[in-house]
């Protein structure tokens, strides 16, 4: 059996993955398929499906829609996906659109996406990789140019997207079944990926949403590949290509699975490739580094979504005001807010929460995604006359909080969801007053209110147990935030939210008041120290916080097994010095601690 390293360290030193299987013959031709012409669209249909799919006017979309048998799964400018119920069972219809000349010229040189996906499905089937089975292909041609095209495939029974399974269904399984399924799923995914690479295939959009999973009677996973337009065939698939493709898949699981499951996946992958897993750690570290580089680029791109028009957000303009709002907030509501941003503070059902020199906060009700929803409505008051002019050199506080919330959401850090940013400008473009709208987490209580008002009412044993739970939950939240290149300058108990039941075995925490959130990669040590010291000062004043609790927090914050021996001592001393400096500065300025 061939080892994976040159000097037992690098898999690149040996031969690359096996070449792809032989190029298959054309599949869209008689006698395997029937030809049907309906207007400008020509159809190739497998025998037995013609009457069920094709009517006198072509594909029976309108007929199915009128009968309530058609459902839209995805809709976008380039593709619409439908699910239809026909006598033979459920089918999926991918309608590939051509909204611009770019897509038209792409299809002229690279053929239609429907045809490409069907041909790649045939290749995967020949390689023994479970995937979709095309039953119909429709292409609209004008003067030899290809325009809209369709691909119809039967639904794969009793299977769901892997991301949906991991995020929802897996958590509903009882232990120990959940752990058993999680372990076997990691092995099955590793074997499927190895089979894909052995055949010379690379999926350029390799994420769990493009893998289907089902469980048999013995809880053994069954996997299948879908969305094959991004599948590419490489004549020479190098280990560098393999690492990049594994990093693409790993990006999803690094946020949702432990290191043990990811290592189990890699060992199964190498075993299926016929490699000795003697140095899995070296390969794993390279994949993790590639994953991190890819993740930083992706997170940065996602963090910019809240700035402009896309499928998540929509800029809007009003008289003397402008804003950016989530598309879940209907246009009439946004226009009403832009017309008079302060009106919501006086609307029926609005509950004032805070009114200070810097901010005014209220809880209100707005229609979100068609349903009345409790929201937090916050106005950032002008602290100085020069505040509007200063926005020429730095973003306003509301915009920094709006952007910070998007950064946290992009990196999977819990925070209430952003709904809208508003700026009242008057006669000019500079913002005079700025506003922020976020979803109100229900039920919830700030950590500061909880430790001041609720924790002291518990008996000593319950109070000690709850303090330990909160300590571990805070440490894990902040460690995750720092690992993903984020810092929060004003990290204090009042800016941490306890969501759900505070007495749950695992306390759910999220971050609010995000003006002080910054993105820096790699995150410097002094930022970590400042965040931890700010939280330490806040907890020391509001919680019966002992040195033992602080040490327990630090042990939970530092990654177990990934920290140099004695590193915690240097971090402990640095935090202590920063805390003393913070306390002395507040005493000099006569400011209370919060």
C-alpha positions as CSV (number, residue, x, y, z in Angstrom):
1,X,0.0,0.0,0.0
2,X,1.5,3.4,-1.0
3,X,2.2,5.9,1.7
4,X,0.8,9.4,1.4
5,X,4.1,11.3,1.9
6,X,7.4,11.8,0.3
7,X,9.3,11.4,3.5
8,X,6.1,10.4,5.2
9,X,4.9,14.0,5.3
10,X,3.5,15.1,1.9
11,X,1.0,13.3,-0.3
12,X,2.0,15.4,-3.3
13,X,5.2,13.5,-3.6
14,X,3.4,10.4,-5.0
15,X,1.3,10.1,-8.1
16,X,-1.8,12.2,-8.5
17,X,-5.4,10.8,-8.4
18,X,-6.5,8.4,-11.1
19,X,-7.5,9.7,-14.5
20,X,-11.2,10.1,-15.2
21,X,-13.3,7.4,-16.8
22,X,-13.5,7.3,-20.6
23,X,-15.7,9.9,-22.3
24,X,-19.2,8.5,-22.7
25,X,-21.1,8.5,-25.9
26,X,-23.7,11.1,-26.7
27,X,-26.9,10.4,-24.7
28,X,-29.4,12.6,-26.4
29,X,-30.1,10.7,-29.6
30,X,-32.4,7.9,-30.8
31,X,-33.2,5.2,-30.0
32,X,-32.7,5.9,-26.3
33,X,-34.7,9.2,-26.4
34,X,-37.7,10.5,-28.2
35,X,-37.7,13.9,-30.0
36,X,-40.7,16.3,-29.6
37,X,-41.0,19.8,-31.0
38,X,-43.2,22.3,-29.2
39,X,-43.0,25.8,-30.6
40,X,-39.4,27.2,-30.3
41,X,-38.5,24.5,-27.8
42,X,-37.2,21.1,-28.8
43,X,-37.5,18.2,-26.3
44,X,-35.6,15.0,-25.9
45,X,-37.6,12.7,-23.6
46,X,-37.0,9.2,-22.3
47,X,-39.6,6.6,-23.4
48,X,-42.5,6.4,-21.0
49,X,-42.3,10.0,-19.8
50,X,-43.6,11.9,-22.9
51,X,-47.3,12.0,-22.1
52,X,-46.7,12.8,-18.5
53,X,-44.4,15.8,-19.1
54,X,-45.1,17.2,-22.6
55,X,-48.5,18.5,-23.7
56,X,-49.7,20.2,-26.9
57,X,-48.1,23.4,-25.9
58,X,-44.9,21.9,-24.5
59,X,-44.0,21.3,-20.8
60,X,-47.1,21.1,-18.7
61,X,-46.1,23.9,-16.2
62,X,-49.3,25.9,-16.5
63,X,-51.4,22.8,-16.2
64,X,-49.6,21.6,-13.1
65,X,-49.8,25.1,-11.6
66,X,-53.5,25.4,-12.1
67,X,-54.0,22.0,-10.5
68,X,-51.9,22.9,-7.5
69,X,-49.3,20.2,-8.3
70,X,-46.4,22.7,-9.0
71,X,-44.2,24.3,-6.3
72,X,-41.3,26.7,-6.8
73,X,-38.2,25.5,-4.9
74,X,-35.8,28.2,-5.9
75,X,-36.1,31.4,-8.0
76,X,-33.4,33.7,-9.3
77,X,-32.3,35.7,-12.3
78,X,-30.4,32.7,-13.8
79,X,-32.4,29.7,-12.7
80,X,-35.8,28.6,-11.5
81,X,-36.4,25.2,-9.9
82,X,-39.8,23.6,-9.7
83,X,-41.2,20.4,-8.1
84,X,-44.2,18.8,-9.8
85,X,-46.3,15.8,-8.9
86,X,-47.0,13.6,-11.9
87,X,-48.5,10.1,-12.1
88,X,-45.1,8.5,-12.1
89,X,-44.1,10.4,-8.9
90,X,-42.4,13.7,-8.1
91,X,-40.1,15.4,-10.6
92,X,-37.8,18.4,-10.4
93,X,-37.6,20.9,-13.3
94,X,-34.6,23.2,-13.7
95,X,-35.4,26.1,-15.9
96,X,-32.2,27.8,-16.9
97,X,-32.7,31.4,-18.0
98,X,-30.7,33.7,-20.2
99,X,-31.1,37.2,-18.7
100,X,-28.2,38.8,-20.6
101,X,-25.7,38.5,-23.5
102,X,-23.1,37.1,-21.1
103,X,-25.2,34.0,-20.5
104,X,-26.0,33.7,-24.2
105,X,-22.4,33.8,-25.3
106,X,-21.5,31.3,-22.5
107,X,-23.9,28.8,-23.9
108,X,-22.7,29.4,-27.4
109,X,-19.2,28.2,-26.4
110,X,-20.0,25.8,-23.5
111,X,-23.4,24.4,-24.5
112,X,-26.5,24.8,-22.3
113,X,-26.4,24.1,-18.6
114,X,-29.2,21.6,-18.8
115,X,-27.3,19.5,-21.4
116,X,-24.0,19.8,-19.5
117,X,-25.6,18.7,-16.2
118,X,-27.3,15.7,-17.9
119,X,-24.0,14.6,-19.5
120,X,-22.2,14.8,-16.2
121,X,-24.9,12.8,-14.5
122,X,-24.3,10.1,-17.1
123,X,-20.6,10.2,-16.4
124,X,-21.2,9.9,-12.6
125,X,-23.5,6.9,-13.1
126,X,-20.8,5.2,-15.2
127,X,-18.3,5.8,-12.4
128,X,-20.7,4.2,-9.9
129,X,-21.5,7.5,-8.1
130,X,-25.2,7.9,-7.1
131,X,-26.7,11.0,-8.7
132,X,-29.8,12.3,-10.6
133,X,-31.3,10.6,-13.7
134,X,-32.3,13.0,-16.5
135,X,-35.6,12.1,-18.1
136,X,-36.1,15.2,-20.4
137,X,-34.1,18.0,-21.9
138,X,-35.7,21.1,-23.5
139,X,-33.8,23.7,-25.5
140,X,-35.0,26.9,-27.1
141,X,-33.0,27.8,-30.2
142,X,-33.3,30.9,-32.5
143,X,-31.1,31.1,-35.5
144,X,-28.9,28.4,-34.0
145,X,-28.4,30.4,-30.8
146,X,-29.4,28.6,-27.6
147,X,-31.6,30.5,-25.2
148,X,-33.6,29.1,-22.3
149,X,-33.3,25.4,-21.6
150,X,-34.8,22.8,-19.2
151,X,-33.7,19.7,-17.4
152,X,-36.2,17.3,-15.8
153,X,-35.2,14.6,-13.3
154,X,-37.2,12.4,-11.0
155,X,-37.0,13.1,-7.3
156,X,-34.7,10.8,-5.4
157,X,-37.1,9.2,-2.8
158,X,-36.6,9.5,0.9
159,X,-33.5,11.7,0.7
160,X,-32.9,15.3,1.9
161,X,-30.1,17.8,1.4
162,X,-27.1,17.1,3.7
163,X,-27.1,20.6,5.1
164,X,-30.8,20.4,6.1
165,X,-30.2,17.0,7.6
166,X,-27.2,18.2,9.7
167,X,-28.8,21.4,10.9
168,X,-32.3,20.1,11.6
169,X,-32.9,16.4,11.4
170,X,-29.8,15.1,13.1
171,X,-30.4,17.2,16.2
172,X,-33.9,15.6,16.6
173,X,-32.5,12.1,16.9
174,X,-32.1,10.7,20.4
175,X,-28.7,9.7,21.8
176,X,-26.9,7.3,21.3
177,X,-28.5,7.1,17.8
178,X,-27.5,10.6,16.9
179,X,-23.8,10.0,17.7
180,X,-23.9,6.7,15.7
181,X,-25.4,8.4,12.7
182,X,-23.0,11.3,12.9
183,X,-20.0,9.0,12.9
184,X,-21.3,6.8,10.0
185,X,-22.2,9.9,8.0
186,X,-18.6,11.3,8.3
187,X,-17.3,8.0,7.0
188,X,-19.8,7.7,4.1
189,X,-19.1,11.3,3.0
190,X,-15.4,10.6,3.0
191,X,-15.9,7.5,0.9
192,X,-18.2,9.4,-1.6
193,X,-15.7,12.2,-1.9
194,X,-12.8,9.7,-2.5
195,X,-14.8,8.0,-5.2
196,X,-15.5,11.3,-6.9
197,X,-11.8,12.3,-6.9
198,X,-10.6,8.8,-8.0
199,X,-12.8,9.2,-11.1
200,X,-11.2,12.6,-11.8
201,X,-14.1,14.8,-10.9
202,X,-13.9,18.1,-9.0
203,X,-17.1,19.9,-7.8
204,X,-16.4,23.6,-7.9
205,X,-19.5,24.3,-5.7
206,X,-18.9,21.5,-3.3
207,X,-21.1,22.1,-0.3
208,X,-23.6,19.9,1.6
209,X,-26.6,21.5,-0.2
210,X,-25.4,19.7,-3.3
211,X,-25.3,16.2,-1.6
212,X,-28.5,14.3,-0.7
213,X,-28.6,11.9,2.2
214,X,-31.0,9.2,3.4
215,X,-30.9,6.5,6.1
216,X,-31.7,2.9,5.6
217,X,-33.3,0.6,8.2
218,X,-29.9,0.1,9.9
219,X,-29.2,3.9,10.0
220,X,-26.5,3.5,7.3
221,X,-26.3,6.7,5.2
222,X,-27.1,6.7,1.4
223,X,-25.6,9.7,-0.4
224,X,-26.1,11.1,-3.9
225,X,-24.6,14.1,-5.8
226,X,-26.9,16.8,-7.3
227,X,-26.4,20.2,-9.0
228,X,-23.8,19.0,-11.4
229,X,-23.4,22.2,-13.5
230,X,-20.3,23.0,-11.4
231,X,-18.8,19.5,-11.8
232,X,-15.5,19.5,-13.7
233,X,-13.5,16.7,-15.2
234,X,-9.7,16.9,-14.7
235,X,-7.3,14.8,-16.8
236,X,-4.7,15.3,-14.1
237,X,-6.1,15.8,-10.7
238,X,-3.2,16.8,-8.4
239,X,-3.1,16.7,-4.6
240,X,-3.2,20.5,-4.6
241,X,-6.6,20.3,-6.5
242,X,-7.7,17.7,-3.9
243,X,-6.8,19.9,-1.0
244,X,-8.6,22.9,-2.4
245,X,-11.8,20.8,-3.1
246,X,-11.7,19.3,0.4
247,X,-11.2,22.8,1.9
248,X,-14.3,23.9,0.0
249,X,-16.4,21.2,1.6
250,X,-14.7,21.6,5.0
251,X,-15.7,25.3,5.1
252,X,-19.3,24.3,6.0
253,X,-18.4,21.6,8.5
254,X,-15.7,23.6,10.3
255,X,-18.5,25.8,11.7
256,X,-20.8,23.0,12.6
257,X,-18.8,19.8,13.4
258,X,-16.0,19.0,15.8
259,X,-12.4,18.2,14.9
260,X,-13.0,14.5,15.7
261,X,-15.7,14.2,13.0
262,X,-13.6,16.0,10.5
263,X,-10.7,13.8,11.2
264,X,-12.9,10.7,10.9
265,X,-14.0,12.0,7.5
266,X,-10.4,12.5,6.4
267,X,-9.3,9.0,7.5
268,X,-12.2,7.4,5.6
269,X,-11.3,9.5,2.5
270,X,-7.7,8.4,2.6
271,X,-8.6,4.7,3.2
272,X,-11.0,4.8,0.3
273,X,-8.2,6.2,-1.9
274,X,-5.9,3.4,-0.8
275,X,-3.6,5.6,1.2
276,X,-2.2,4.9,4.6
277,X,-3.6,7.3,7.2
278,X,-0.2,7.4,9.0
279,X,0.1,11.2,8.8
280,X,-3.4,12.4,8.7
281,X,-2.5,15.4,11.0
282,X,-0.1,16.9,8.4
283,X,-2.7,16.7,5.6
284,X,-5.5,17.9,8.0
285,X,-3.4,21.0,8.9
286,X,-3.0,21.9,5.2
287,X,-6.7,21.5,4.5
288,X,-7.5,23.6,7.6
289,X,-5.2,26.4,6.3
290,X,-6.7,26.2,2.8
291,X,-10.2,26.3,4.5
292,X,-9.3,29.3,6.5
293,X,-8.1,31.3,3.4
294,X,-11.2,30.3,1.5
295,X,-13.4,31.2,4.5
296,X,-11.9,34.6,5.0
297,X,-12.6,35.5,1.3
298,X,-16.1,34.1,1.5
299,X,-16.9,35.8,4.9
300,X,-15.6,39.1,3.5
301,X,-17.8,38.8,0.5
302,X,-20.8,37.9,2.6
303,X,-20.1,40.8,5.0
304,X,-20.6,43.2,2.1
305,X,-24.1,42.0,1.3
306,X,-25.7,44.6,3.6
307,X,-24.3,47.5,1.6
308,X,-26.2,47.2,-1.7
309,X,-28.9,45.5,-3.7
310,X,-28.9,41.7,-3.8
311,X,-31.3,38.9,-3.0
312,X,-31.0,39.6,0.8
313,X,-31.0,43.5,1.0
314,X,-32.5,46.4,-1.0
315,X,-31.4,50.1,-0.8
316,X,-34.3,52.6,-0.7
317,X,-34.7,56.3,-0.9
318,X,-37.1,58.7,0.7
319,X,-37.6,62.4,1.0
320,X,-34.7,63.6,3.2
321,X,-33.8,60.0,4.2
322,X,-32.2,56.8,2.7
323,X,-31.7,53.3,4.0
324,X,-30.9,49.7,3.3
325,X,-33.4,47.1,4.4
326,X,-33.8,43.3,4.4
327,X,-36.1,42.0,1.7
328,X,-38.2,40.4,4.4
329,X,-39.3,43.9,5.4
330,X,-41.9,44.9,2.8
331,X,-41.5,48.0,0.7
332,X,-44.4,49.9,2.2
333,X,-43.1,49.5,5.7
334,X,-39.6,50.8,4.6
335,X,-41.2,53.8,2.9
336,X,-43.2,54.6,6.0
337,X,-40.1,54.5,8.1
338,X,-38.2,56.7,5.7
339,X,-41.0,59.3,5.6
340,X,-40.8,59.8,9.4
341,X,-38.2,57.6,11.2
342,X,-39.3,58.9,14.6
343,X,-43.0,58.1,14.2
344,X,-42.5,54.5,15.3
345,X,-41.4,55.6,18.7
346,X,-44.9,57.1,19.3
347,X,-46.9,54.3,17.5
348,X,-49.4,52.2,19.4
349,X,-47.9,49.1,20.9
350,X,-44.4,50.6,21.0
351,X,-42.6,50.1,24.4
352,X,-39.8,52.5,25.3
353,X,-36.7,50.7,26.7
354,X,-34.0,53.4,26.9
355,X,-33.7,57.2,26.4
356,X,-30.2,58.6,27.0
357,X,-28.0,61.2,25.5
358,X,-26.5,58.7,23.0
359,X,-29.3,56.4,22.1
360,X,-33.1,56.0,22.2
361,X,-34.3,52.4,22.1
362,X,-37.9,51.0,21.9
363,X,-39.6,47.7,21.2
364,X,-42.1,47.8,18.4
365,X,-44.1,45.6,16.0
366,X,-43.4,45.5,12.3
367,X,-44.5,43.1,9.5
368,X,-41.5,40.8,8.7
369,X,-42.0,38.2,6.0
370,X,-45.7,38.8,6.2
371,X,-46.0,38.2,10.0
372,X,-46.2,40.7,12.9
373,X,-42.8,40.5,14.6
374,X,-41.4,42.2,17.7
375,X,-38.3,44.3,16.7
376,X,-35.8,46.5,18.5
377,X,-35.9,50.1,17.1
378,X,-32.8,52.2,18.0
379,X,-32.0,55.8,17.2
380,X,-28.3,56.9,17.5
381,X,-28.6,60.4,18.8
382,X,-26.0,63.0,17.8
383,X,-23.5,63.5,20.6
384,X,-21.8,66.5,19.0
385,X,-22.7,69.0,16.4
386,X,-19.8,67.8,14.2
387,X,-21.1,64.2,14.1
388,X,-22.6,64.5,10.5
389,X,-19.3,66.0,9.2
390,X,-17.3,63.3,10.9
391,X,-19.1,60.7,8.8
392,X,-17.0,61.9,5.9
393,X,-14.0,60.3,7.6
394,X,-15.6,57.4,9.4
395,X,-18.9,55.5,9.3
396,X,-21.7,56.5,11.7
397,X,-22.3,54.4,14.8
398,X,-25.5,53.0,13.3
399,X,-23.7,51.9,10.1
400,X,-20.9,50.4,12.2
401,X,-23.5,48.4,14.2
402,X,-25.3,47.4,10.9
403,X,-22.1,46.2,9.3
404,X,-21.0,44.5,12.5
405,X,-24.2,42.5,12.7
406,X,-23.6,41.3,9.1
407,X,-20.0,40.3,9.9
408,X,-21.2,38.3,12.9
409,X,-24.0,36.6,10.9
410,X,-21.6,35.8,8.0
411,X,-19.2,34.1,10.4
412,X,-21.9,32.2,12.2
413,X,-21.7,34.2,15.5
414,X,-25.1,34.4,17.2
415,X,-26.7,37.9,17.1
416,X,-30.2,39.2,16.5
417,X,-30.9,39.5,12.7
418,X,-30.5,42.9,11.0
419,X,-33.7,44.3,9.4
420,X,-32.9,47.9,8.3
421,X,-30.5,50.8,8.5
422,X,-32.0,54.3,8.2
423,X,-30.4,57.7,7.9
424,X,-32.2,61.0,8.0
425,X,-30.2,63.5,5.9
426,X,-32.4,66.6,5.6
427,X,-31.3,68.8,2.7
428,X,-27.9,67.2,2.2
429,X,-26.5,63.7,2.0
430,X,-24.7,63.6,5.4
431,X,-26.7,61.7,8.0
432,X,-28.1,63.8,10.8
433,X,-29.8,61.0,12.8
434,X,-29.3,57.3,12.1
435,X,-31.5,54.3,13.1
436,X,-31.2,50.6,13.3
437,X,-33.9,47.9,13.2
438,X,-33.2,44.3,14.4
439,X,-35.3,41.3,15.3
440,X,-36.1,41.0,19.0
441,X,-35.0,37.7,20.3
442,X,-37.8,36.1,22.4
443,X,-37.5,35.2,25.1
444,X,-34.3,36.9,26.1
445,X,-32.6,38.9,28.9
446,X,-29.2,40.7,28.9
447,X,-26.5,39.0,30.9
448,X,-26.1,42.2,33.0
449,X,-29.8,42.2,34.0
450,X,-29.7,38.5,34.7
451,X,-26.7,38.6,37.0
452,X,-28.0,41.7,38.9
453,X,-31.7,40.7,39.2
454,X,-32.1,37.0,38.8
455,X,-29.0,35.3,39.9
456,X,-29.0,36.7,43.4
457,X,-32.4,35.2,44.0
458,X,-31.2,31.6,43.5
459,X,-30.0,29.5,46.4
460,X,-26.2,29.2,46.8
461,X,-25.9,25.8,45.1
462,X,-28.0,26.7,42.1
463,X,-26.2,30.1,41.9
464,X,-22.8,28.4,41.8
465,X,-24.0,25.9,39.1
466,X,-25.5,28.6,37.0
467,X,-22.4,30.7,37.3
468,X,-20.3,27.8,35.9
469,X,-22.7,27.3,33.0
470,X,-22.5,31.0,32.1
471,X,-18.7,31.0,32.4
472,X,-18.3,28.1,29.9
473,X,-20.9,29.6,27.5
474,X,-19.3,33.0,27.5
475,X,-15.8,31.5,27.0
476,X,-17.0,29.5,24.0
477,X,-18.8,32.4,22.4
478,X,-15.8,34.7,22.7
479,X,-13.3,32.1,21.6
480,X,-15.4,31.4,18.5
481,X,-15.7,35.2,17.8
482,X,-11.9,35.6,18.1
483,X,-11.1,32.5,16.0
484,X,-13.2,34.0,13.2
485,X,-11.2,37.3,13.2
486,X,-13.8,39.4,15.1
487,X,-13.3,41.6,18.1
488,X,-15.8,43.6,20.1
489,X,-14.3,46.7,21.8
490,X,-17.3,47.2,24.1
491,X,-17.7,43.6,25.2
492,X,-19.5,43.8,28.5
493,X,-22.3,41.9,30.3
494,X,-25.0,44.4,29.1
495,X,-24.0,43.6,25.5
496,X,-24.4,39.8,25.8
497,X,-27.9,38.4,25.5
498,X,-29.2,35.2,27.0
499,X,-31.7,33.7,24.6
500,X,-34.2,31.1,25.6
501,X,-34.2,29.4,29.0
502,X,-31.3,30.7,31.1
503,X,-31.4,27.5,33.2
504,X,-30.9,25.2,30.3
505,X,-28.0,22.7,30.4
506,X,-26.3,24.7,27.6
507,X,-26.9,28.4,27.8
508,X,-27.5,30.2,24.5
509,X,-25.7,33.5,24.2
510,X,-25.6,36.2,21.5
511,X,-24.0,39.6,21.0
512,X,-25.8,42.9,20.8
513,X,-24.8,46.6,20.5
514,X,-22.2,46.0,17.8
515,X,-20.8,49.5,17.2
516,X,-17.4,48.2,18.5
517,X,-17.1,45.1,16.3
518,X,-14.0,45.0,14.1
519,X,-12.7,42.5,11.5
520,X,-9.0,41.9,11.6
521,X,-7.2,38.8,10.2
522,X,-5.2,37.5,11.9
523,X,-6.7,39.0,15.1
524,X,-3.8,40.6,17.1
525,X,-3.2,39.6,20.7
526,X,-3.8,43.0,22.2
527,X,-7.3,43.0,20.8
528,X,-8.1,39.7,22.4
529,X,-6.7,41.0,25.7
530,X,-8.7,44.2,25.5
531,X,-12.0,42.2,24.9
532,X,-11.3,39.8,27.7
533,X,-10.3,42.5,30.1
534,X,-13.4,44.6,29.3
535,X,-15.6,41.6,30.1
536,X,-13.7,40.7,33.2
537,X,-14.2,44.2,34.6
538,X,-17.9,44.1,33.8
539,X,-18.4,40.8,35.5
540,X,-16.3,41.6,38.5
541,X,-18.7,44.5,39.2
542,X,-21.9,42.8,38.6
543,X,-21.3,39.1,39.5
544,X,-19.9,37.2,42.4
545,X,-16.9,36.5,40.1
546,X,-14.0,34.8,41.9
547,X,-10.5,34.2,40.6
548,X,-11.4,30.5,40.3
549,X,-14.2,31.5,37.9
550,X,-11.9,33.7,35.9
551,X,-9.4,30.8,35.6
552,X,-12.2,28.4,34.6
553,X,-13.2,31.0,32.0
554,X,-9.7,31.2,30.6
555,X,-9.3,27.4,30.4
556,X,-12.6,27.1,28.5
557,X,-11.5,30.1,26.2
558,X,-8.2,28.6,25.2
559,X,-8.5,25.7,22.7
560,X,-7.8,22.4,24.4
561,X,-4.7,20.7,23.1
562,X,-3.9,23.6,20.8
563,X,-2.3,26.0,23.3
564,X,1.4,26.1,24.2
565,X,2.3,25.0,27.7
566,X,2.1,27.9,30.1
567,X,0.5,30.3,27.5
568,X,-2.4,30.8,29.8
569,X,-0.2,32.5,32.4
570,X,1.0,35.2,30.1
571,X,-2.6,35.8,29.0
572,X,-3.8,35.9,32.6
573,X,-1.2,38.5,33.5
574,X,-1.9,40.7,30.4
575,X,-5.6,40.7,31.2
576,X,-4.9,41.6,34.8
577,X,-2.7,44.6,33.8
578,X,-5.4,45.7,31.3
579,X,-8.1,45.4,34.0
580,X,-6.1,47.5,36.5
581,X,-5.5,50.2,33.8
582,X,-9.3,50.3,33.0
583,X,-10.3,50.7,36.6
584,X,-7.7,53.4,37.2
585,X,-8.8,55.3,34.0
586,X,-12.5,55.2,35.1
587,X,-11.7,56.4,38.5
588,X,-9.7,59.4,37.1
589,X,-12.6,60.3,34.8
590,X,-15.3,59.7,37.4
591,X,-17.1,57.2,35.2
592,X,-19.0,54.3,36.6
593,X,-18.3,50.8,35.4
594,X,-20.9,48.9,33.4
